[in-house]
């Protein structure tokens, strides 16, 4: 137990240091945590031995997974379905092209330029076709765009993009068995009654007992996550839909969602972002830097060339088009999940996994930094955020209490 508390204290110290650095550099906390994870793991491995940071401990993996699940749930809860209905063409077209452009572009690049096997090439296309809901949502919170139609449109397009990734992974690689059918049926039933039971619990027990709504939501997410893993899928997949179904409830229960966000961002997501960075193998990158750069350029370039021409149909402002495009160029959660799935099932080698994981993480860092520094559409930011200094990463940005 002493070791667990020591590791937890170390990781939370890294999270606080990341917050301080992000504050002064005025970039996303999530991105600093990823970079901090890369550096901390490399230093710990060099001085104290491999895996000495504890990133492969089961309880650390669980906290990181819960951070991804709850952050994905919160991203779904931020969606305003009325806005999505009004902007359905934008959300659908941007999301579909955001998936198809890098999926096809990277797959062709990996097959014919890097000479990977065909299945490995398809897997690379899937892993690098994603948009990081976790990173995008964190940026939306920090800038206040999660309260605007602009930000809600981006989140909706991210959902369509990642839905394409999930479907492609399932159709091309995931086994379709009775477990898959059972997972789909049970998830559909649970999510159908989920909003009804949540409102009922809130009416009877809300604001009267110790955080019954938070316990209930986490129970459902953990239950569906366990079922997803049992079926050969991933725990984060039902979380986004569950969040969407509670979007109207979340708008009415703003105080509850803010406290839930504090729990998620203040404790769980640092483990997710730090661990995502710690999994990057620096030696693998050093031995094959050209392949890493080719994959990164392929993902970002195919996203930009596939999306930016389309953006002119929906956004007139130059900064809005570039910010939107660069946010859609990020990748993290489903990208690392897809890469790990490919490695675990023997579709790609360890070296290919390291290169894909590093590329996914780099695509979370670089496009977001460029978007925040050069193309932040300040005219769309809520007045309350502007008053806190444009681009400033403050505790009030995402750690609302």
TORMIVEX-310810 format. One line per 5 residues: number of its first residue (from 1); their letters; for each residue x, z, y of C-alpha. Coordinates in Angstrom, 1 decimal. Example, Ala and Ser with C-alpha at 12.3 -4.5 7.8 and 13.67 -1.06 7.14 Angstrom:
! residues 2
1 = as = 12.3,7.8,-4.5  13.7,7.1,-1.1
***
This chain:
! residues 401
1 = xxxxx = 0.0,0.0,0.0  2.9,0.7,2.3  4.1,-2.8,1.9  0.7,-4.3,2.7  0.5,-2.3,6.0
6 = xxxxx = 4.1,-3.3,6.9  3.3,-7.0,6.3  0.0,-6.8,8.3  1.8,-5.0,11.2  4.5,-7.7,11.2
11 = xxxxx = 1.9,-10.6,11.2  -0.1,-9.0,14.0  3.0,-8.4,16.0  3.7,-12.2,15.7  0.1,-12.8,16.8
16 = xxxxx = 0.5,-10.7,19.9  3.9,-12.3,20.7  2.1,-15.7,20.3  -0.5,-14.6,22.8  2.1,-13.6,25.4
21 = xxxxx = 3.9,-16.9,25.0  0.7,-18.9,25.1  -0.3,-17.0,28.3  2.9,-18.0,30.1  3.2,-21.5,28.8
26 = xxxxx = -0.5,-22.1,29.3  -1.2,-23.7,26.0  -3.5,-22.9,23.1  -2.9,-19.7,21.3  -3.6,-21.4,17.9
31 = xxxxx = -0.8,-23.9,18.4  1.7,-21.2,19.4  0.7,-19.2,16.3  1.4,-22.2,14.1  4.8,-22.7,15.6
36 = xxxxx = 5.5,-19.0,15.4  4.7,-19.2,11.7  7.1,-22.0,11.1  10.0,-20.1,12.9  9.2,-16.7,11.4
41 = xxxxx = 9.1,-18.1,7.8  12.4,-19.9,8.3  14.1,-16.8,9.7  12.7,-14.5,7.0  13.6,-16.9,4.2
46 = xxxxx = 17.2,-17.2,5.5  17.9,-13.5,6.0  15.6,-11.8,3.5  15.0,-14.4,0.8  12.3,-16.9,-0.1
51 = xxxxx = 8.6,-15.8,0.6  9.8,-12.6,2.2  7.3,-13.0,5.0  4.5,-12.5,2.5  2.7,-15.8,3.1
56 = xxxxx = 2.0,-16.2,-0.6  0.5,-12.7,-1.1  -3.0,-12.9,-2.4  -4.5,-10.6,0.2  -2.8,-12.6,3.0
61 = xxxxx = -4.2,-15.9,1.5  -7.6,-14.3,1.5  -7.5,-13.1,5.1  -6.2,-16.6,6.1  -9.0,-18.2,4.1
66 = xxxxx = -11.6,-15.9,5.7  -10.3,-16.8,9.1  -10.8,-20.5,8.4  -14.3,-19.9,7.0  -15.5,-17.8,9.9
71 = xxxxx = -13.9,-20.0,12.5  -15.6,-23.0,11.0  -18.9,-21.1,10.9  -18.5,-20.2,14.6  -17.8,-23.8,15.4
76 = xxxxx = -21.0,-24.9,13.8  -22.9,-22.1,15.6  -21.7,-23.4,18.9  -23.3,-26.8,18.3  -26.4,-27.5,20.4
81 = xxxxx = -28.6,-29.6,18.2  -30.5,-30.8,21.3  -27.3,-32.2,22.7  -26.4,-33.8,19.4  -29.7,-35.5,19.2
86 = xxxxx = -29.3,-36.8,22.8  -25.7,-38.0,22.0  -26.2,-39.0,18.4  -24.8,-42.5,19.0  -21.6,-41.1,20.5
91 = xxxxx = -21.2,-38.4,17.9  -21.8,-40.7,15.0  -19.7,-43.7,16.2  -16.8,-41.6,17.3  -16.9,-39.5,14.1
96 = xxxxx = -17.0,-42.5,11.8  -14.2,-44.4,13.5  -12.2,-41.2,13.8  -12.2,-41.0,10.0  -12.0,-44.7,9.1
101 = xxxxx = -9.1,-45.7,11.4  -6.5,-43.2,10.2  -7.8,-43.2,6.6  -7.2,-46.9,6.2  -4.2,-47.1,8.5
106 = xxxxx = -2.2,-44.2,6.8  -3.1,-45.3,3.3  -1.8,-48.8,4.0  1.3,-47.4,5.7  2.1,-45.0,2.8
111 = xxxxx = 1.5,-47.7,0.1  3.4,-50.7,1.7  5.9,-49.1,4.1  6.8,-45.8,2.3  6.1,-47.3,-1.2
116 = xxxxx = 4.1,-44.3,-2.5  1.9,-44.7,-5.6  -1.6,-45.9,-4.9  -3.3,-42.6,-5.6  -0.7,-40.7,-3.5
121 = xxxxx = -1.4,-43.3,-0.7  -5.1,-42.7,-0.8  -4.5,-39.0,-0.7  -2.3,-39.3,2.3  -5.0,-41.3,4.1
126 = xxxxx = -7.5,-38.6,3.3  -5.2,-35.7,4.4  -4.4,-37.4,7.7  -7.8,-38.7,8.5  -9.1,-35.3,9.5
131 = xxxxx = -9.8,-33.7,12.9  -9.0,-30.0,13.1  -12.3,-28.1,13.7  -10.3,-24.9,13.9  -7.9,-26.1,16.6
136 = xxxxx = -10.5,-28.1,18.6  -12.9,-25.1,18.6  -10.2,-22.8,19.7  -9.4,-25.1,22.6  -13.1,-25.5,23.4
141 = xxxxx = -13.3,-21.7,23.7  -10.2,-21.3,25.8  -11.3,-24.0,28.3  -15.0,-23.1,28.3  -16.0,-26.6,27.1
146 = xxxxx = -17.9,-25.1,24.2  -20.6,-24.4,26.8  -20.7,-28.0,28.1  -22.3,-31.2,26.7  -18.8,-32.7,26.7
151 = xxxxx = -17.4,-30.1,24.4  -20.4,-30.0,22.2  -20.2,-33.7,21.8  -16.5,-33.4,20.6  -17.5,-30.7,18.1
156 = xxxxx = -20.3,-32.9,16.8  -17.9,-35.9,16.4  -15.4,-33.6,14.6  -18.1,-32.6,12.1  -18.9,-36.3,11.3
161 = xxxxx = -15.1,-37.1,11.0  -14.5,-34.2,8.6  -17.6,-35.0,6.6  -16.1,-38.4,5.9  -12.9,-36.7,4.8
166 = xxxxx = -14.8,-34.4,2.4  -16.9,-37.2,1.0  -13.8,-39.4,0.5  -11.9,-36.6,-1.3  -14.9,-35.9,-3.5
171 = xxxxx = -15.6,-39.6,-4.4  -12.0,-40.5,-5.0  -10.5,-37.4,-6.7  -12.8,-34.4,-7.2  -14.4,-34.1,-10.7
176 = xxxxx = -18.1,-34.5,-10.7  -19.5,-32.1,-13.3  -22.5,-29.8,-13.9  -20.7,-27.3,-11.6  -20.8,-29.8,-8.7
181 = xxxxx = -24.6,-30.3,-9.2  -25.1,-26.5,-9.4  -23.1,-25.9,-6.3  -25.1,-28.5,-4.3  -28.5,-27.2,-5.6
186 = xxxxx = -27.7,-23.5,-5.0  -26.1,-24.2,-1.6  -29.2,-26.2,-0.5  -31.5,-23.4,-1.5  -29.5,-20.7,0.1
191 = xxxxx = -29.0,-22.5,3.3  -32.7,-23.4,3.5  -33.7,-19.7,3.5  -30.6,-18.5,5.4  -32.0,-18.8,9.0
196 = xxxxx = -35.3,-17.3,7.9  -33.8,-14.3,6.3  -31.3,-13.8,9.2  -34.1,-13.7,11.7  -36.1,-11.3,9.5
201 = xxxxx = -33.1,-9.0,9.1  -32.5,-9.1,12.8  -36.2,-8.3,13.6  -36.3,-5.3,11.3  -32.7,-3.9,11.4
206 = xxxxx = -31.0,-5.6,14.3  -29.4,-3.3,16.9  -30.5,-0.3,14.8  -27.9,-0.2,12.0  -24.2,-0.8,11.7
211 = xxxxx = -23.7,-4.6,12.2  -26.1,-5.7,9.6  -26.2,-9.3,10.8  -22.4,-9.6,10.6  -22.4,-8.2,7.1
216 = xxxxx = -25.2,-10.5,6.1  -23.5,-13.6,7.4  -20.2,-12.7,5.8  -22.0,-12.0,2.5  -23.6,-15.5,2.5
221 = xxxxx = -20.3,-17.2,3.5  -18.3,-15.4,0.8  -21.0,-16.1,-1.8  -21.1,-19.8,-1.1  -17.3,-19.9,-0.7
226 = xxxxx = -16.9,-18.4,-4.2  -19.4,-20.9,-5.6  -17.6,-23.8,-3.9  -14.3,-22.8,-5.4  -15.8,-22.4,-8.8
231 = xxxxx = -17.2,-25.9,-8.6  -13.8,-27.4,-7.7  -14.6,-27.7,-4.0  -13.4,-25.6,-1.0  -14.8,-22.4,0.6
236 = xxxxx = -14.9,-23.8,4.1  -17.3,-26.6,3.3  -20.6,-24.7,3.4  -19.5,-22.7,6.4  -20.0,-25.4,9.0
241 = xxxxx = -23.5,-26.2,7.9  -24.4,-22.5,7.8  -23.2,-22.2,11.4  -25.2,-25.2,12.5  -28.4,-23.7,11.0
246 = xxxxx = -27.8,-20.5,13.0  -27.0,-22.3,16.2  -30.4,-21.6,17.8  -30.2,-18.0,16.7  -26.7,-17.6,18.1
251 = xxxxx = -27.8,-18.8,21.5  -30.5,-16.1,21.6  -28.1,-13.4,20.2  -25.2,-14.1,22.6  -23.9,-10.5,22.5
256 = xxxxx = -23.8,-10.6,18.6  -21.9,-13.9,18.5  -19.4,-12.7,21.0  -18.6,-9.6,18.9  -18.5,-11.8,15.8
261 = xxxxx = -16.0,-14.0,17.6  -13.9,-11.0,18.5  -13.6,-10.0,14.8  -12.7,-13.5,13.8  -10.2,-14.5,16.5
266 = xxxxx = -8.8,-11.0,17.1  -8.0,-10.2,13.4  -8.5,-13.1,11.0  -7.5,-16.4,12.6  -4.0,-15.3,13.4
271 = xxxxx = -3.4,-15.0,9.6  -4.7,-18.5,9.2  -2.7,-20.2,11.9  0.5,-18.2,11.2  0.2,-18.9,7.5
276 = xxxxx = -0.4,-22.6,8.1  2.9,-22.8,10.0  4.8,-20.7,7.4  4.0,-23.2,4.6  6.0,-25.9,6.3
281 = xxxxx = 9.3,-26.6,4.5  12.0,-27.2,7.2  14.6,-28.3,4.5  12.1,-31.0,3.3  11.7,-32.2,6.9
286 = xxxxx = 15.5,-32.2,7.4  16.1,-34.3,4.3  13.4,-36.9,5.2  12.8,-36.8,9.0  12.0,-40.6,9.2
291 = xxxxx = 9.2,-40.3,6.7  7.7,-37.4,8.6  7.9,-39.3,11.9  6.4,-42.4,10.3  3.5,-40.4,8.9
296 = xxxxx = 2.9,-38.6,12.2  3.1,-41.8,14.2  0.7,-43.5,11.7  -1.9,-40.8,12.0  -1.8,-40.4,15.8
301 = xxxxx = -1.5,-44.1,16.6  -4.3,-45.1,14.2  -6.6,-42.4,15.8  -5.8,-43.5,19.3  -6.0,-47.3,18.7
306 = xxxxx = -9.2,-46.7,16.6  -10.9,-44.4,19.1  -9.7,-45.0,22.7  -11.3,-48.5,23.1  -14.6,-46.9,21.9
311 = xxxxx = -14.4,-44.1,24.4  -15.0,-46.4,27.3  -18.6,-46.8,26.1  -19.3,-43.1,26.4  -16.8,-41.7,29.0
316 = xxxxx = -16.0,-43.3,32.3  -13.4,-40.9,33.5  -9.8,-41.6,32.4  -8.9,-38.0,31.7  -12.1,-37.5,29.7
321 = xxxxx = -11.4,-40.5,27.4  -7.8,-39.4,26.7  -8.7,-35.7,26.2  -11.5,-36.7,23.8  -9.3,-39.1,21.9
326 = xxxxx = -6.4,-36.6,21.6  -8.7,-33.8,20.5  -9.9,-36.1,17.7  -6.3,-36.8,16.8  -5.6,-33.2,15.7
331 = xxxxx = -5.6,-32.1,12.1  -5.2,-28.9,10.2  -7.9,-27.2,8.0  -9.2,-30.1,5.9  -5.8,-31.9,6.1
336 = xxxxx = -3.9,-29.0,4.6  -6.7,-28.5,2.1  -6.6,-32.1,1.0  -2.8,-32.1,0.7  -2.8,-28.9,-1.3
341 = xxxxx = -5.6,-30.3,-3.5  -3.4,-33.4,-4.2  -0.3,-31.3,-5.0  -2.3,-28.9,-7.2  -3.7,-31.8,-9.3
346 = xxxxx = -0.5,-33.7,-9.6  -1.5,-36.6,-7.3  1.4,-36.1,-5.0  4.9,-34.4,-5.4  6.1,-31.2,-3.8
351 = xxxxx = 8.2,-33.3,-1.3  5.2,-35.5,-0.5  3.1,-32.3,0.0  5.6,-30.8,2.4  5.8,-34.0,4.4
356 = xxxxx = 2.0,-34.3,4.6  1.5,-30.6,5.4  4.2,-30.8,8.2  2.5,-33.9,9.5  -0.9,-32.3,9.6
361 = xxxxx = 0.5,-29.3,11.4  2.4,-31.4,13.9  -0.7,-33.4,14.6  -2.4,-30.1,15.5  0.3,-29.2,17.9
366 = xxxxx = 1.4,-32.4,19.7  -1.9,-34.1,20.6  -3.4,-30.8,21.8  -0.4,-29.9,24.0  -0.4,-33.4,25.6
371 = xxxxx = -4.2,-33.2,26.1  -4.0,-29.7,27.7  -1.0,-30.5,29.9  -1.8,-34.1,31.0  -5.4,-34.9,30.5
376 = xxxxx = -7.5,-31.7,30.9  -10.8,-32.8,32.5  -10.8,-29.9,35.0  -13.9,-31.2,36.7  -16.0,-30.5,33.6
381 = xxxxx = -14.8,-26.9,33.1  -17.3,-24.1,33.8  -16.7,-22.4,37.2  -16.0,-19.1,35.5  -13.1,-20.6,33.6
386 = xxxxx = -11.7,-22.4,36.7  -11.6,-19.1,38.6  -9.3,-17.7,35.9  -6.7,-20.4,36.6  -7.0,-23.8,35.1
391 = xxxxx = -5.4,-24.0,31.7  -4.6,-20.2,31.6  -4.9,-18.7,28.2  -6.3,-15.3,28.8  -7.9,-12.6,26.6
396 = xxxxx = -11.3,-13.5,28.1  -10.9,-17.1,26.9  -11.5,-16.5,23.2  -11.1,-12.8,22.7  -14.4,-11.8,24.3
401 = x = -15.3,-8.2,24.1
***
